[in-house]
Amino acid sequence: MTSQLDSAAVLDQMGPIDYFVVGFENDQLRGEAFPLLIDLVDRGIVRILDLAFIRKEEDGRMTILSQVDLERMQALDAALFDGAASGVLRQEDLEEAAVALDPGTSAGVLVYENVWAAPFVAAIRRAGGYVAATGHVPVSELVAALDALEAEEAAG
């Protein structure tokens, strides 16, 4: 049995944990990106903690897609991700993710560890530091900022 001290030591060695929700039109969930995700896992860049698939019905209800649903949609060999359930992702999280979806669409909800960052973050912790905040910059915002900078330079 793992003690709380042992759990804390393991957590101190982990990289930052992130999540994202990727939406699809129901008939467009084909699984083409999954080999790339598997490659990231195989290369030790990320570790999947939780992976779930949901559908937002036309009436707004959220349903969790089963392995049978995914195989019927020919989305992926769901067995590849069997066991990707740490328990971090709860029903309430899936319901919150569904809020971002349009009715009649599906999504993959992924919680993952950034394994590549674990040694860096562990060194920060050993030095008495901590990760105070993390964030995400959408590519569209980056492009807009670069365009604005370019326009300023051209005008100046």
C-alpha positions as CSV (number, residue, x, y, z in Angstrom):
1,M,0.0,0.0,0.0
2,T,1.3,3.4,-1.0
3,S,1.6,5.9,1.9
4,Q,0.7,9.6,1.5
5,L,4.4,10.4,1.7
6,D,5.1,8.0,-1.2
7,S,2.3,9.6,-3.2
8,A,3.7,13.1,-2.6
9,A,7.1,11.9,-3.7
10,V,5.6,10.5,-7.0
11,L,3.7,13.8,-7.5
12,D,6.8,15.8,-7.0
13,Q,8.4,14.0,-10.0
14,M,5.4,14.5,-12.4
15,G,5.2,17.1,-15.1
16,P,2.4,19.6,-15.5
17,I,-1.0,18.1,-16.2
18,D,-3.2,19.5,-19.0
19,Y,-6.4,18.7,-20.6
20,F,-8.2,19.5,-23.9
21,V,-11.5,18.9,-25.5
22,V,-11.5,18.2,-29.3
23,G,-14.9,18.4,-30.9
24,F,-16.1,16.7,-34.1
25,E,-19.2,16.5,-36.2
26,N,-20.6,13.1,-35.2
27,D,-19.9,11.6,-38.6
28,Q,-16.4,13.1,-38.8
29,L,-14.8,11.3,-35.8
30,R,-12.5,9.0,-37.7
31,G,-9.4,8.6,-35.5
32,E,-6.8,9.9,-37.9
33,A,-5.0,11.8,-35.1
34,F,-4.8,8.8,-32.7
35,P,-1.6,7.3,-34.2
36,L,0.0,10.7,-33.6
37,L,-1.2,10.6,-29.9
38,I,0.2,7.1,-29.6
39,D,3.5,8.2,-31.0
40,L,3.7,11.0,-28.4
41,V,3.1,8.5,-25.7
42,D,5.6,6.0,-27.1
43,R,8.3,8.7,-27.3
44,G,7.7,9.7,-23.6
45,I,6.5,13.2,-24.4
46,V,3.0,12.8,-22.8
47,R,1.3,10.3,-20.6
48,I,-2.4,9.8,-20.9
49,L,-4.1,10.0,-17.6
50,D,-7.7,10.0,-18.8
51,L,-9.4,9.8,-22.2
52,A,-13.1,9.8,-22.6
53,F,-15.4,10.4,-25.6
54,I,-18.7,12.2,-25.3
55,R,-21.6,13.3,-27.5
56,K,-23.8,16.3,-27.1
57,E,-27.2,15.2,-28.2
58,E,-29.5,17.5,-30.2
59,D,-31.5,18.2,-27.0
60,G,-28.4,19.2,-25.1
61,R,-27.9,16.1,-23.1
62,M,-24.4,14.7,-22.8
63,T,-23.8,11.0,-23.2
64,I,-20.5,9.1,-22.8
65,L,-19.6,7.1,-25.8
66,S,-18.7,3.4,-25.2
67,Q,-16.0,1.4,-26.8
68,V,-18.8,-0.2,-28.9
69,D,-20.0,3.3,-30.1
70,L,-16.4,4.2,-31.1
71,E,-15.9,1.0,-33.0
72,R,-19.2,1.4,-34.7
73,M,-18.2,4.9,-35.8
74,Q,-14.9,3.4,-36.9
75,A,-13.2,6.1,-34.9
76,L,-10.5,4.0,-33.5
77,D,-9.5,0.8,-32.0
78,A,-10.7,1.8,-28.5
79,A,-8.7,-1.1,-27.0
80,L,-5.6,1.0,-27.7
81,F,-6.7,3.4,-24.9
82,D,-8.1,0.8,-22.6
83,G,-7.0,1.6,-19.1
84,A,-6.5,5.3,-19.8
85,A,-8.6,6.2,-16.8
86,S,-6.8,7.5,-13.8
87,G,-10.0,8.8,-12.2
88,V,-9.1,12.5,-12.5
89,L,-11.8,13.0,-15.2
90,R,-15.2,12.9,-13.5
91,Q,-18.8,13.0,-14.7
92,E,-19.0,16.7,-13.8
93,D,-15.9,17.4,-16.0
94,L,-17.4,15.7,-18.9
95,E,-20.6,17.7,-18.5
96,E,-18.6,20.9,-18.4
97,A,-16.7,19.9,-21.5
98,A,-20.1,19.3,-23.3
99,V,-21.0,22.9,-22.7
100,A,-18.4,23.9,-25.2
101,L,-19.9,21.6,-27.9
102,D,-22.6,22.3,-30.4
103,P,-25.6,20.0,-30.3
104,G,-25.2,16.9,-32.5
105,T,-21.4,16.8,-32.1
106,S,-18.9,14.5,-30.3
107,A,-15.6,15.1,-28.5
108,G,-12.6,13.5,-27.1
109,V,-11.6,14.7,-23.6
110,L,-8.0,14.1,-22.9
111,V,-6.2,14.6,-19.6
112,Y,-2.4,14.2,-19.9
113,E,0.9,14.7,-18.2
114,N,3.6,16.7,-20.0
115,V,6.3,14.1,-19.3
116,W,8.8,16.1,-21.2
117,A,8.6,18.9,-18.6
118,A,8.8,16.6,-15.5
119,P,12.6,16.8,-15.0
120,F,12.5,20.6,-15.3
121,V,9.5,21.0,-12.9
122,A,11.0,18.5,-10.4
123,A,14.2,20.6,-10.4
124,I,12.2,23.7,-9.7
125,R,10.5,21.9,-6.8
126,R,13.8,20.7,-5.4
127,A,15.0,24.3,-5.5
128,G,12.0,25.4,-3.4
129,G,10.0,26.8,-6.3
130,Y,6.7,25.8,-7.6
131,V,4.6,26.3,-10.8
132,A,2.5,29.3,-9.9
133,A,0.3,29.3,-13.0
134,T,0.0,27.8,-16.4
135,G,-2.0,28.9,-19.4
136,H,-2.8,28.4,-23.0
137,V,-2.5,30.8,-25.9
138,P,-4.8,29.9,-28.8
139,V,-3.0,29.9,-32.2
140,S,-5.6,32.4,-33.5
141,E,-4.5,34.9,-30.8
142,L,-0.8,34.4,-31.6
143,V,-1.5,35.0,-35.2
144,A,-3.5,38.2,-34.4
145,A,-0.7,39.5,-32.1
146,L,2.0,38.8,-34.8
147,D,-0.2,40.5,-37.4
148,A,-0.7,43.6,-35.1
149,L,3.0,43.7,-34.5
150,E,3.8,43.6,-38.2
151,A,1.2,46.3,-38.9
152,E,2.8,48.5,-36.2
153,E,6.3,48.0,-37.6
154,A,5.1,48.8,-41.1
155,A,3.4,52.0,-39.9
156,G,6.3,53.1,-37.7
